[in-house]
Amino acid sequence: MAPKPFWKGYLKLSLVTCPVAMTPATTDSEKVRFHTLNRETGNRVVSQYVDAESGKPVDDDDEVRGYQHGEDEFVLLEDDELAAVALESTRTIDIETFVPSDSVEWIWYDKPHYLTPDDPVGEEAFCVIRDAMEASKTVGISRLVMYRRERPVMLEPRDRGIVLWTLRYGDEVRDPEPYFGGIGDEQPDTTLKKMVATLIEERTEAWHPSMVRDPVQERLLEIIASKKKGRPRPAAKPRTEEPSGGNVVSIMDALRKSLSQEGKAKRR
């Protein structure tokens, strides 16, 4: 059963409008979560804002946002000032423009959400917008207030619905040139590339979600289950030594050894 949507509003393209519902496409509800407790009493510990100088608690009414512009200087911004620069509507996804679907690189993608029609009457308009984007190989670009912040969003047709991606802001993506610019442009040895290609071919298989399982969480759940039943906690698994690189004579020797090991494993 699909979870209840966390957002409801309208999808708008020019004069075409339809009610929609949105739900995050990913979840972390299954992740192991911890609370901080007082070891002596077993009670939970609560956090509280205190004045950095006096150490006294600060009432909610006295909390205000400040922008630092000096070592100890801040510009204070009230809630109504922050609200004045926000979008007029937080309930309408107004598609402002369309761009080729392959022109938005993955590095700009932030968080995916499933967008679905929320009314049988508006379903046709939803499907028309979805199918038109699919046929033209485009995605829609808009803005929306989400998670207490105005976000750029991208609408991508998928199956019978639309995936709405929040996008990263321009100043959140670093320019790769300072990192990749110093890498030489000389082509690697052809023989080495063929050997690596063979290794890749040996290890290529169909994608499956089990490839991104969380072994750390699985281990934590084992420990928690043992403690709940009063059993000794499972013995810690020995850590794998990180390769130091000091024992590798050359890339060629390392690749030869790797291919030899791959061949033995395949025969087994």
C-alpha positions as CSV (number, residue, x, y, z in Angstrom):
1,M,0.0,0.0,0.0
2,A,1.4,3.4,-1.0
3,P,2.1,5.8,1.9
4,K,0.0,9.0,2.2
5,P,1.2,12.0,0.2
6,F,3.1,14.6,2.2
7,W,2.2,17.4,-0.2
8,K,-0.9,18.3,-2.2
9,G,-1.3,21.1,-4.7
10,Y,-1.6,21.9,-8.4
11,L,0.4,21.3,-11.5
12,K,0.1,24.2,-13.9
13,L,1.2,24.8,-17.5
14,S,0.0,28.0,-18.9
15,L,-3.8,27.8,-18.5
16,V,-3.9,24.1,-17.9
17,T,-4.1,23.1,-14.2
18,C,-4.7,19.8,-12.4
19,P,-4.6,18.8,-8.7
20,V,-1.6,16.6,-7.8
21,A,-0.1,14.7,-4.9
22,M,3.5,14.2,-4.1
23,T,5.4,11.6,-2.0
24,P,9.1,11.2,-1.5
25,A,10.4,8.4,-3.8
26,T,13.0,7.3,-1.2
27,T,12.7,6.6,2.5
28,D,15.0,6.2,5.5
29,S,12.3,5.0,7.9
30,E,13.9,1.5,8.0
31,K,17.3,2.9,9.1
32,V,18.5,2.2,12.6
33,R,18.0,5.3,14.7
34,F,19.5,6.0,18.1
35,H,18.4,8.3,21.0
36,T,20.9,9.9,23.4
37,L,20.2,8.7,27.0
38,N,21.4,9.4,30.5
39,R,23.4,6.2,31.3
40,E,22.6,6.5,35.0
41,T,18.8,7.0,34.8
42,G,18.0,5.5,31.3
43,N,16.0,8.7,30.5
44,R,16.2,10.5,27.2
45,V,18.3,13.6,27.0
46,V,16.7,16.7,25.5
47,S,18.5,19.6,23.7
48,Q,18.0,23.3,24.4
49,Y,19.3,26.5,23.0
50,V,21.4,28.5,25.4
51,D,23.1,31.9,25.1
52,A,26.7,31.3,24.1
53,E,28.0,33.9,26.5
54,S,25.7,33.8,29.6
55,G,24.9,30.1,29.3
56,K,21.2,30.9,30.1
57,P,18.3,29.2,28.2
58,V,16.8,31.2,25.3
59,D,13.0,31.4,25.0
60,D,11.4,30.6,21.6
61,D,10.2,34.2,21.2
62,D,13.7,35.5,21.6
63,E,15.2,33.3,18.9
64,V,16.0,35.2,15.7
65,R,17.9,34.4,12.5
66,G,21.1,36.3,11.9
67,Y,23.6,36.6,9.0
68,Q,27.2,36.9,10.1
69,H,29.2,39.6,8.3
70,G,32.0,40.1,10.8
71,E,33.7,38.2,13.6
72,D,31.0,39.1,16.1
73,E,28.6,41.1,14.0
74,F,25.3,39.9,12.7
75,V,22.4,41.3,10.5
76,L,19.1,40.2,12.2
77,L,16.3,39.1,9.9
78,E,12.7,38.8,11.2
79,D,10.2,36.1,10.0
80,D,8.1,38.6,8.0
81,E,11.3,39.8,6.1
82,L,12.1,36.2,5.2
83,A,8.5,35.5,4.1
84,A,8.6,38.6,1.8
85,V,11.2,37.0,-0.5
86,A,9.5,33.6,-0.8
87,L,7.3,32.4,-3.6
88,E,3.7,33.8,-3.6
89,S,2.3,30.3,-3.7
90,T,3.6,27.2,-2.0
91,R,0.9,25.0,-3.5
92,T,1.4,25.4,-7.3
93,I,4.1,23.8,-9.5
94,D,4.0,26.3,-12.3
95,I,6.2,24.9,-15.1
96,E,8.2,27.9,-16.3
97,T,10.3,26.3,-19.1
98,F,11.4,23.0,-20.6
99,V,14.9,21.8,-21.4
100,P,16.2,18.7,-23.2
101,S,16.0,15.7,-20.8
102,D,19.7,14.8,-21.4
103,S,20.9,18.3,-20.7
104,V,20.6,18.2,-16.9
105,E,23.6,16.4,-15.5
106,W,23.1,13.9,-12.6
107,I,25.2,16.1,-10.3
108,W,22.4,18.7,-10.1
109,Y,19.8,16.0,-9.0
110,D,19.0,16.2,-5.3
111,K,15.9,14.3,-4.0
112,P,13.3,12.4,-6.0
113,H,9.5,12.5,-5.4
114,Y,6.6,10.7,-7.1
115,L,4.1,13.1,-8.5
116,T,0.6,11.7,-9.3
117,P,-2.8,13.1,-10.2
118,D,-5.0,13.7,-7.2
119,D,-8.4,14.0,-8.9
120,P,-10.0,11.8,-11.6
121,V,-11.2,14.9,-13.4
122,G,-7.7,16.3,-13.6
123,E,-6.0,13.0,-14.6
124,E,-6.3,13.7,-18.3
125,A,-4.5,17.0,-18.0
126,F,-1.8,15.4,-16.0
127,C,-1.3,12.6,-18.6
128,V,-1.3,15.0,-21.5
129,I,1.6,17.0,-19.9
130,R,3.5,13.8,-19.0
131,D,3.1,12.3,-22.5
132,A,4.0,15.5,-24.2
133,M,7.3,15.7,-22.2
134,E,8.0,12.1,-23.0
135,A,7.4,12.6,-26.8
136,S,9.5,15.7,-27.0
137,K,12.3,14.2,-24.8
138,T,12.1,17.2,-22.4
139,V,11.8,17.8,-18.7
140,G,10.0,20.7,-17.0
141,I,11.7,23.3,-14.8
142,S,9.9,25.1,-12.0
143,R,10.3,26.3,-8.4
144,L,8.5,25.2,-5.2
145,V,8.7,25.7,-1.5
146,M,9.8,22.4,0.0
147,Y,11.5,21.5,3.3
148,R,11.2,25.1,4.5
149,R,13.1,26.4,1.5
150,E,12.3,27.5,-2.0
151,R,13.8,24.9,-4.3
152,P,14.3,24.7,-8.1
153,V,12.6,21.5,-9.3
154,M,12.7,19.3,-12.4
155,L,9.7,17.2,-13.6
156,E,10.6,14.1,-15.4
157,P,8.0,11.7,-17.0
158,R,8.4,8.1,-15.8
159,D,6.1,5.2,-16.5
160,R,2.5,6.4,-15.8
161,G,3.6,9.2,-13.4
162,I,6.1,12.0,-13.1
163,V,9.2,12.1,-10.9
164,L,9.8,15.6,-9.4
165,W,13.5,16.1,-8.5
166,T,14.6,18.9,-6.2
167,L,17.7,20.4,-7.8
168,R,20.8,21.7,-6.2
169,Y,21.5,25.4,-6.3
170,G,24.2,26.8,-8.6
171,D,26.5,27.6,-5.7
172,E,26.2,24.1,-4.3
173,V,27.9,22.4,-7.2
174,R,31.7,22.9,-7.3
175,D,33.5,23.6,-10.5
176,P,35.4,20.4,-11.4
177,E,38.3,22.2,-13.1
178,P,40.4,22.8,-9.9
179,Y,40.1,19.0,-9.2
180,F,40.4,17.4,-12.6
181,G,42.4,20.1,-14.4
182,G,45.7,18.8,-13.1
183,I,45.2,15.2,-14.4
184,G,47.4,14.6,-17.5
185,D,45.7,14.1,-20.9
186,E,48.2,11.4,-22.1
187,Q,46.5,8.3,-23.2
188,P,47.2,5.1,-21.1
189,D,49.0,2.2,-22.6
190,T,46.7,0.3,-25.0
191,T,47.7,-3.1,-23.5
192,L,46.8,-1.9,-20.0
193,K,43.4,-0.6,-21.2
194,K,42.6,-4.0,-22.8
195,M,43.5,-5.8,-19.6
196,V,41.3,-3.6,-17.6
197,A,38.5,-4.0,-20.1
198,T,38.8,-7.8,-19.6
199,L,38.5,-7.3,-15.8
200,I,35.4,-5.1,-16.4
201,E,33.9,-7.7,-18.7
202,E,34.5,-10.5,-16.1
203,R,32.8,-8.5,-13.4
204,T,29.8,-7.1,-15.4
205,E,26.4,-8.4,-14.4
206,A,22.8,-7.2,-14.4
207,W,21.9,-4.4,-11.9
208,H,20.0,-5.5,-8.8
209,P,19.0,-3.4,-5.7
210,S,20.8,-5.9,-3.5
211,M,24.1,-4.3,-4.8
212,V,23.3,-1.3,-2.6
213,R,22.4,-3.1,0.6
214,D,23.6,-1.7,3.9
215,P,25.9,-4.3,5.6
216,V,26.6,-1.9,8.6
217,Q,22.9,-1.7,9.4
218,E,22.5,-5.5,9.1
219,R,25.3,-5.9,11.6
220,L,23.7,-3.3,13.9
221,L,20.4,-5.2,13.8
222,E,22.2,-8.4,14.7
223,I,23.7,-6.7,17.8
224,I,20.4,-5.2,18.8
225,A,18.5,-8.5,18.4
226,S,21.2,-10.3,20.5
227,K,20.9,-7.7,23.3
228,K,17.1,-7.8,23.3
229,K,17.3,-11.6,23.9
230,G,20.1,-11.2,26.5
231,R,22.6,-13.0,24.4
232,P,26.3,-12.1,24.1
233,R,26.8,-9.7,21.2
234,P,28.2,-11.2,18.1
235,A,32.0,-11.2,17.8
236,A,33.3,-8.3,15.8
237,K,34.4,-9.2,12.3
238,P,38.1,-8.7,11.5
239,R,38.8,-5.5,9.6
240,T,40.1,-5.9,6.1
241,E,43.5,-4.3,5.7
242,E,43.5,-1.3,3.3
243,P,45.9,-1.7,0.4
244,S,49.0,0.4,0.9
245,G,50.3,0.2,-2.6
246,G,53.8,-0.6,-1.4
247,N,53.7,-4.2,-2.6
248,V,52.6,-3.5,-6.2
249,V,55.6,-3.7,-8.5
250,S,53.8,-2.3,-11.5
251,I,50.4,-1.8,-13.0
252,M,51.1,-4.6,-15.5
253,D,52.0,-7.1,-12.8
254,A,49.0,-6.1,-10.7
255,L,46.6,-6.5,-13.7
256,R,48.2,-9.9,-14.6
257,K,47.6,-11.1,-11.0
258,S,44.1,-9.8,-11.0
259,L,43.2,-11.5,-14.3
260,S,44.7,-14.7,-13.0
261,Q,42.6,-14.6,-9.8
262,E,39.5,-13.8,-11.8
263,G,40.1,-16.8,-14.1
264,K,40.6,-19.1,-11.1
265,A,37.4,-17.8,-9.5
266,K,35.4,-18.3,-12.7
267,R,36.6,-21.9,-13.1
268,R,35.6,-22.7,-9.6
